[in-house]
Each structure stands twice: as structure tokens, then as C-alpha cells.
Amino acid sequence: MPEVIFNGPEGRLEGRYQHNTSPNAPIALVLHPHPQQGGTMNNRVVYSLYHVFARRGFSVLRFNFRGVGRSQGSYDRGEGELSDAASALDWLQTFNQNASACWIAGFSFGAWIGMQLLMRRPEIKGFISVAPPANSYDFSFLAPCPSSGLMVHGDKDESVPQTSVEKLVHKLHHQRQIRIDYRIVPGADHSFRDHTEELAAHVVDYLTKAMSEDAAVSATS
């Protein structure tokens, strides 16, 4: 789990990177929760997502947004953090120029940033959004959403009501050629305390199916 330091818009950004040596291995970027609420790249959900992607054969990067850990800069209400994520994806692509696919994953605030990055980077093929904060952040920019993906939520989430996420999922479901796999983890709160294994199992299942479908399409094309 090599430590990496790369240049961001406001200075150095700190990350952890796992490289897959397979030719054309897919890449994934994992984004952490709100910097002002204790969010870091070492959050248990972020750590779990990172290792799921690594085990599925991805070259994967997680990093600290500006002002977190050893990353330089200061919190910028999401605008600067989106720029940080774009820089992180640039860095990841530099070392994986022949990647077969590109995925974005985020937890809470990181899910909001990840979905914005999805809109700006057409090379992103799929997404994983865990506990997207649909009650406190505007997701109306997903019009239309460019990719299908997975949304996972806990039914005991004390920060994001389940109804707000369901409304977002319903809206995206009605967009042409977009499929949102929406999964509920019973008993899980916003941090998925004591439920990270169930969360990881859902992500593994979704990635396995998505990658199998991609392989089938490639084989017939």
C-alpha cells in the first residue's frame, strides 16, 4: 500500500496507491467523507472500498482532500475538492494510460464530489456512491447522469434520510439507458459501523456483475 504524494491545485496531495501489474488493468479513485467532519482517506468505508477494488484487479487510489492529513491547502466548500479529485484522476491515468476502464467511488461528501467528477470526465464508466447526502447537497446536475452505477444506503442512517436517497434513485432510474442498482444495508447507520462487511459484499457483487457484462460485450464486438 505505497504512500504517494502528487501535485494538486493548491499544493501537494497525500494518497495511498495500489498498482495492479496486469496489462490494461482498470483504474478506480475512492473519495472520502467531509473534511470538516473528520473525513479522511483512512475512513473505514473508504478503506474497505479501496481494498475491494484492489482485490477485483484494479489499480486504485485513495487520497486526502486539501487540508486533510499531509495534503496542503484548506477546505473549499466542495469546489476545490472537486479540483483535487480531478488532479488525482489525472495522476492515476498518467500511470495507467492503457486502463481498460475507469471507475469512481465515494462515501457521503465523497459521493457528491464523485458524481460531479463523473459529469466532467466522460472516461468514467461506472460509479459506487455510498450514503450520498441527497438531503443536504444538490444532485440536480445529474441531468442526464452519464453512467450507470451502484448506490448503497443504511436504513438506520441518522444523517441522510432514506427517502431523500430514494428520490434521487427514482429520478435517475427514469433517465434513458441508465440503471441504478440501489441496495439497502439493514441496521447500518451513516458510518456503516459494524456493517462494513455487508457493504463490501454488495460492492463486490455489483463489480463482479458489471465486469462480467463488460467482458461479454467485448467478446461479441
C-alpha positions as CSV (number, residue, x, y, z in Angstrom):
1,M,0.0,0.0,0.0
2,P,2.5,2.6,-1.2
3,E,2.2,6.2,0.0
4,V,2.2,8.7,-2.8
5,I,2.4,12.5,-3.0
6,F,1.2,14.2,-6.1
7,N,0.6,17.8,-7.2
8,G,-2.9,19.3,-6.7
9,P,-4.3,22.7,-7.5
10,E,-3.3,24.1,-4.0
11,G,-0.1,22.1,-3.4
12,R,0.8,18.6,-2.6
13,L,-1.9,15.9,-2.0
14,E,-1.3,12.8,0.0
15,G,-2.6,9.4,-1.1
16,R,-2.3,5.6,-1.0
17,Y,-2.0,3.7,-4.2
18,Q,-2.2,0.0,-5.1
19,H,-0.9,-0.8,-8.6
20,N,-2.1,-3.9,-10.5
21,T,0.5,-5.3,-12.8
22,S,-1.9,-6.9,-15.2
23,P,-1.9,-5.4,-18.7
24,N,-4.7,-2.9,-19.2
25,A,-5.9,-3.2,-15.6
26,P,-8.9,-1.0,-14.8
27,I,-8.5,2.0,-12.5
28,A,-10.6,3.4,-9.6
29,L,-10.5,6.5,-7.5
30,V,-12.0,6.5,-4.0
31,L,-13.1,9.7,-2.3
32,H,-13.5,10.3,1.5
33,P,-16.2,12.0,3.6
34,H,-16.5,15.6,4.6
35,P,-13.1,17.1,5.7
36,Q,-14.7,19.2,8.4
37,Q,-16.5,16.3,9.9
38,G,-13.4,14.1,10.4
39,G,-13.4,12.6,6.9
40,T,-10.0,11.2,5.7
41,M,-8.8,8.6,3.3
42,N,-8.4,6.2,6.3
43,N,-12.1,6.2,7.0
44,R,-13.2,2.6,7.4
45,V,-15.7,2.7,4.5
46,V,-13.1,4.3,2.2
47,Y,-10.5,1.8,3.3
48,S,-13.0,-1.0,2.6
49,L,-13.9,0.3,-0.9
50,Y,-10.2,0.7,-1.7
51,H,-9.4,-2.9,-0.9
52,V,-12.5,-4.2,-2.8
53,F,-11.3,-2.6,-6.0
54,A,-7.7,-3.8,-5.4
55,R,-9.0,-7.4,-4.9
56,R,-11.0,-7.1,-8.1
57,G,-7.9,-6.4,-10.1
58,F,-8.0,-2.6,-10.2
59,S,-5.2,-0.1,-9.8
60,V,-6.7,2.0,-7.1
61,L,-6.0,5.4,-5.5
62,R,-7.4,7.0,-2.3
63,F,-6.2,10.4,-1.1
64,N,-6.8,13.2,1.3
65,F,-8.6,16.3,0.1
66,R,-6.8,19.6,0.6
67,G,-6.2,20.5,4.3
68,V,-6.6,16.9,5.5
69,G,-3.6,14.9,6.8
70,R,-0.5,15.9,4.9
71,S,-2.4,17.4,1.9
72,Q,-1.8,21.1,1.5
73,G,-4.4,23.8,1.2
74,S,-7.7,24.3,3.1
75,Y,-11.3,23.3,2.8
76,D,-13.0,24.9,-0.1
77,R,-16.8,24.0,0.2
78,G,-16.6,21.3,-2.5
79,E,-15.3,23.4,-5.4
80,G,-11.6,22.9,-4.5
81,E,-12.2,19.3,-3.5
82,L,-13.6,18.6,-7.0
83,S,-10.4,20.1,-8.5
84,D,-8.4,17.9,-6.1
85,A,-10.3,14.8,-7.3
86,A,-9.7,15.8,-11.0
87,S,-6.0,16.1,-10.2
88,A,-6.0,12.7,-8.5
89,L,-7.6,11.1,-11.5
90,D,-5.1,12.8,-13.8
91,W,-2.3,11.3,-11.7
92,L,-3.9,7.9,-11.8
93,Q,-4.3,7.9,-15.5
94,T,-0.7,9.0,-16.1
95,F,0.5,5.7,-14.6
96,N,-2.3,3.6,-16.3
97,Q,-2.5,5.0,-19.8
98,N,-3.9,1.8,-21.2
99,A,-6.5,1.1,-18.5
100,S,-9.5,-0.9,-19.7
101,A,-12.0,1.1,-17.6
102,C,-12.2,3.9,-15.1
103,W,-14.4,3.9,-12.0
104,I,-15.2,6.5,-9.3
105,A,-16.3,5.7,-5.7
106,G,-17.2,8.0,-2.9
107,F,-18.7,7.9,0.6
108,S,-21.0,10.7,1.8
109,F,-19.4,14.0,0.9
110,G,-17.1,12.0,-1.3
111,A,-20.1,10.5,-3.2
112,W,-21.3,14.1,-4.0
113,I,-17.8,15.0,-5.3
114,G,-17.5,11.8,-7.2
115,M,-20.8,12.3,-9.0
116,Q,-19.7,15.8,-10.1
117,L,-16.5,14.4,-11.4
118,L,-18.5,11.7,-13.3
119,M,-20.2,14.6,-15.1
120,R,-17.0,16.2,-16.2
121,R,-14.9,13.1,-17.2
122,P,-16.6,11.0,-19.9
123,E,-14.0,8.3,-19.5
124,I,-15.5,7.3,-16.1
125,K,-17.5,4.1,-16.9
126,G,-19.2,3.4,-13.6
127,F,-19.6,4.6,-10.0
128,I,-20.2,3.5,-6.5
129,S,-22.0,6.0,-4.2
130,V,-22.2,5.1,-0.5
131,A,-24.7,7.1,1.6
132,P,-24.9,10.0,-0.9
133,P,-26.0,13.1,1.0
134,A,-29.0,13.8,-1.1
135,N,-30.8,15.8,1.7
136,S,-28.0,18.4,2.1
137,Y,-26.4,18.7,-1.3
138,D,-27.8,19.4,-4.7
139,F,-27.6,16.5,-7.1
140,S,-29.6,18.2,-9.9
141,F,-26.5,18.4,-12.0
142,L,-27.1,14.7,-12.9
143,A,-29.2,15.7,-15.8
144,P,-28.6,13.4,-17.5
145,C,-26.5,11.0,-15.5
146,P,-23.8,9.8,-17.9
147,S,-23.2,6.3,-16.4
148,S,-24.9,3.5,-14.5
149,G,-23.8,2.6,-11.1
150,L,-24.4,1.4,-7.5
151,M,-25.9,3.3,-4.6
152,V,-25.8,1.8,-1.1
153,H,-27.5,3.2,2.0
154,G,-28.1,2.1,5.5
155,D,-31.7,2.0,6.8
156,K,-30.6,3.4,10.1
157,D,-28.7,6.4,8.6
158,E,-29.1,9.2,11.1
159,S,-27.6,11.9,8.8
160,V,-29.2,11.2,5.4
161,P,-32.9,10.1,5.4
162,Q,-33.6,7.0,3.3
163,T,-36.4,8.9,1.5
164,S,-34.0,11.5,0.1
165,V,-31.8,8.9,-1.5
166,E,-34.8,7.0,-2.8
167,K,-36.0,10.2,-4.5
168,L,-32.6,10.6,-6.2
169,V,-32.5,7.0,-7.3
170,H,-36.1,7.3,-8.7
171,K,-35.1,10.4,-10.7
172,L,-32.0,8.7,-12.2
173,H,-34.0,5.5,-12.9
174,H,-36.1,7.4,-15.3
175,Q,-33.2,8.6,-17.4
176,R,-32.7,6.7,-20.7
177,Q,-30.2,3.8,-20.7
178,I,-29.2,4.5,-17.0
179,R,-29.5,1.7,-14.5
180,I,-29.1,2.4,-10.8
181,D,-28.6,-0.6,-8.6
182,Y,-29.9,0.6,-5.2
183,R,-29.2,-1.5,-2.2
184,I,-30.1,-1.1,1.5
185,V,-28.0,-2.4,4.3
186,P,-30.3,-3.3,7.2
187,G,-29.2,-1.8,10.6
188,A,-26.5,0.3,9.1
189,D,-26.0,3.9,10.3
190,H,-24.3,6.6,8.3
191,S,-20.8,5.4,9.1
192,F,-21.8,1.7,8.5
193,R,-20.4,0.9,11.9
194,D,-20.4,-2.9,12.3
195,H,-21.7,-3.3,8.8
196,T,-18.7,-2.6,6.5
197,E,-18.5,-6.3,5.6
198,E,-22.1,-6.2,4.2
199,L,-21.3,-3.0,2.4
200,A,-18.2,-4.6,0.8
201,A,-20.1,-7.7,-0.2
202,H,-22.6,-5.5,-2.1
203,V,-19.8,-3.7,-3.9
204,V,-18.0,-6.9,-4.8
205,D,-21.3,-8.4,-6.1
206,Y,-22.0,-5.3,-8.2
207,L,-18.5,-5.0,-9.6
208,T,-18.4,-8.7,-10.5
209,K,-21.6,-8.4,-12.5
210,A,-20.7,-5.2,-14.2
211,M,-17.3,-6.5,-15.2
212,S,-18.8,-9.8,-16.5
213,E,-21.2,-7.8,-18.6
214,D,-18.4,-5.7,-20.0
215,A,-16.4,-8.8,-20.8
216,A,-19.4,-10.3,-22.6
217,V,-19.9,-7.2,-24.7
218,S,-16.2,-7.0,-25.6
219,A,-16.2,-10.7,-26.6
220,T,-19.1,-10.1,-29.1
221,S,-17.9,-6.8,-30.5
